[in-house]
Amino acid sequence: MGDVCAICLEQVLESNRTVLVCRHAYHTECICAWLRRKAACPLCKHPITLVDPRDVCHMYSILSALALIVMILNRHYTDGAW
């Protein structure tokens, strides 16, 4: 069994996992939302100063947008729209 996100209490899969410098793991979207409000680990309160949380969240936003584009393109391709 993998890590459990302390924010939403669901299992964290490797594909959607962010590990902080204190080595606690969270869902990327959960920790991004958390770090926008407070720059500290939810579990141990370790300050998050080595990595700018906006960088992680910005990268996650870009990857989410790309995944959505790929999904739409795949749907159009499989529906014969091309």
Contacts in CASP RR format, 6 or more apart in sequence:
PFRMAT RR
TARGET T0000
AUTHOR 0000-0000-0000
METHOD contacts of the structure
MODEL  1
MGDVCAICLEQVLESNRTVLVCRHAYHTECICAWLRRKAACPLCKHPITL
VDPRDVCHMYSILSALALIVMILNRHYTDGAW
1 11 0 8 1.000
2 11 0 8 1.000
2 12 0 8 1.000
3 11 0 8 1.000
3 12 0 8 1.000
3 17 0 8 1.000
3 25 0 8 1.000
4 10 0 8 1.000
4 11 0 8 1.000
4 12 0 8 1.000
5 11 0 8 1.000
5 12 0 8 1.000
5 25 0 8 1.000
5 26 0 8 1.000
5 27 0 8 1.000
5 30 0 8 1.000
6 24 0 8 1.000
6 26 0 8 1.000
6 42 0 8 1.000
6 43 0 8 1.000
7 26 0 8 1.000
7 27 0 8 1.000
7 30 0 8 1.000
7 31 0 8 1.000
7 33 0 8 1.000
7 34 0 8 1.000
7 42 0 8 1.000
8 27 0 8 1.000
8 30 0 8 1.000
10 27 0 8 1.000
12 25 0 8 1.000
12 26 0 8 1.000
12 27 0 8 1.000
16 27 0 8 1.000
16 28 0 8 1.000
16 29 0 8 1.000
17 25 0 8 1.000
17 26 0 8 1.000
17 27 0 8 1.000
17 28 0 8 1.000
18 25 0 8 1.000
18 26 0 8 1.000
18 27 0 8 1.000
18 28 0 8 1.000
18 31 0 8 1.000
18 32 0 8 1.000
18 56 0 8 1.000
18 60 0 8 1.000
19 25 0 8 1.000
20 26 0 8 1.000
20 31 0 8 1.000
20 41 0 8 1.000
20 46 0 8 1.000
20 48 0 8 1.000
20 51 0 8 1.000
21 46 0 8 1.000
21 48 0 8 1.000
21 50 0 8 1.000
21 51 0 8 1.000
22 41 0 8 1.000
22 43 0 8 1.000
22 44 0 8 1.000
22 46 0 8 1.000
24 41 0 8 1.000
24 42 0 8 1.000
24 43 0 8 1.000
24 44 0 8 1.000
26 34 0 8 1.000
26 42 0 8 1.000
28 56 0 8 1.000
28 57 0 8 1.000
28 60 0 8 1.000
29 60 0 8 1.000
31 42 0 8 1.000
31 53 0 8 1.000
31 56 0 8 1.000
32 53 0 8 1.000
32 56 0 8 1.000
32 57 0 8 1.000
32 60 0 8 1.000
34 42 0 8 1.000
35 48 0 8 1.000
35 53 0 8 1.000
35 56 0 8 1.000
35 57 0 8 1.000
36 53 0 8 1.000
36 57 0 8 1.000
39 47 0 8 1.000
39 48 0 8 1.000
39 49 0 8 1.000
39 53 0 8 1.000
40 46 0 8 1.000
40 47 0 8 1.000
40 48 0 8 1.000
41 48 0 8 1.000
76 82 0 8 1.000
END
